[in-house]
Every structure is written in C-alpha cells, then in structure tokens.
Amino acid sequence: MPDAFSGTSALADQVVAAYDRNAFFALRAGAIYDQFARVKPGNVTSPGSSVSFLFWGDLSVATTALSETVDVDAVALSDSLVTLTPVEHGNAVLVTIRVQTDTFAIGFDPDVANIVSYNMLDSLETLAQEAIEAGATTTTVDGGAEGSLTVQDIITMNKIREQVAILRGGNFAPVVGSNYAVILHPDISYDLMTATASTDWAAFVQRSDASQWLNGQVAQAAGISFLESSRAAINVDGGAASEDIYSTYFLAQDALGKAVSIPPHIVAGPVTDKLMRFRPLGWHAYLDYGTIRSGAARNLLAASSIGDN
C-alpha cells in the first residue's frame, strides 16, 4: 500500500494565507500650496463671518511743474477691500468596536488616524490649488486658445522668463527671498529638465542645501524657485488633438490668502450609541482660500511631451 502523505491537501484547514500585519498606505502628495497662503492677521476688528484685507491705492505720478503762485489741487486717497468668507470643511469615519477587535493589523487605530490626517491635508491642498487656479491670470504658451494647443506646444525657460518679466514689470514682490515661485506638474518639469540649449534649464539651474528650501522645491533658476506638484491641474483632452493641457502656476507675494476662523484639527467624535460600539474620528476646519492681490498669480497652459497625447 503506498504511503499516504499528510500534505496541504489532506490538512487544508490548517493551511491559510498569511498577511503582513503592517499595512501600507496609498501613494501620497505632500503639502505645497498652503505654504504660500497669507493667513488672517491677528489684528482683526472683531469676530465675524468674513475677513476683509485692506489695500491702499498709490497716487498717480505728479510730473507737471508747479506754478510759483498757484496752489496745487488736492487729490483723493483710494483704497479697496478683498474679502474671504470662511466655510466649514471636514470628513469623518465611523469604526465599529468589532472590527477593532477582529482586525489582524497591528497598527489599526494609528493607521485610521493617519488616513484621516492625510485626508485633511489632501483636501486643504486641493482647496488652495483650486483658489490659485480660479484667481490666476491665465494664458497659453502660444498666446492662443487652450483648445488650439498641440503636443509641440510645450513649456520652455523663455516662456517661464516671460511670465516672470510680467510679474516684475507689475512691481509684484517676490515670494521666496528674491525669487518668484513656480509650481509645475512633474511632466512639465521633465520638459524643462531635458531641454539642453544654452538658454534652457540645464544652463541656469542651481541647487543648494535642500534643508533651506520649501516643501516640494526641486531647483532654482533665473530668479525662480521651482516646486513640483502632482496636484497642478490637468485638462484631460483639452488640446487640439485631445492632448492633455497642464497648468503651471507663477506666484508673487499675496497670490494666495487664507482666512481662518477655526484652524484645521482632528476630532475624536463622541461615542453616543447605547453600547458604545461606534467610534468616530474625523477632521474639521472653518476657513477660506482666495487670491488676495490681483495679478499676483499667473497660470501658463502648455502640453507636455510625455503627457497623454
């Protein structure tokens, strides 16, 4: 009689799949946009449903010679307000005590807190990016309509310099020391990095101690601090032959404002069910993002050589 093997088939009830008890998280983008927000000043007149930022207007230049015996005519001062109106934002999860008890994951509770915390960052970064997109002055690399852009209409350093020249010509103050900030998608960054002409990225890019740089900064060149963000808007199939069209943002001081009534924070909600089995955890914020100084944000639309073309 042949031997009877006590293998995986005979002992199938004892052979089970194994799982790593340390869970992994989805791929994530870091915080880029919020670091350029001008937060509500502390010297507000009173609590309120909105926050207004006051701007003085400059007087027109006075170039006409004065008459020795005639007094000057007084001119009026001018001012303007930019108002941001905070609204509530938040999200929450509700975990049962049973799944907390039965889960095989070692770090279940910290993992849930991590997911909620990142959702707060991700949501607020998206709000800040959308505020820049909405408030920016938008143009294309060829000066025409977005729908006419083709795969050849990629960004170049000279197009970058042109947008910076517009900011400098408008007397907008730099936002990173003496540099303006440019936030660009990695696909757009690729096009700049691979250009090799004497006027392109490779000839001017400078790198230094990364600890001195902003979140997401990859280089500086020609008076610009470059930051990569996968959250830069993409208009899928927005070009002439269904090319994806990318937004690249140019920021000066006061390009982005942030009015905060209640800062973003994690909320461990109350357990209110009769048997205390449902455990809520979420985040909450009461704020608004918006463009503070008109013209301080610009958006340059272009295709990418490695985009969906």
Secondary structure, DSSP 8 states (H G I E B T S, - for coil): ------STTTTGGG------SS----------GGGGEEE--S--SS--S-EEEEEEE------S---TTS-------EEEEEEE--EEEEEEEEEEHHHHHH---TTHHHHHHHHHHHHHHHHHHHHHHHHHHHHSEEEETTSS-GGG--TT-B--HHHHHHHHHHHHHTT---SBTTBEEEEE-HHHHHHHHH--STTSHHHH-B---GGGS-TTEEEEETTEEEEE-TTS-EETT-STTS--EEEEEEE-TTSEEEEEEEEEEEEE----STT--EEEEEEEEEEEEE--STTSEEEEEEB-TTS--
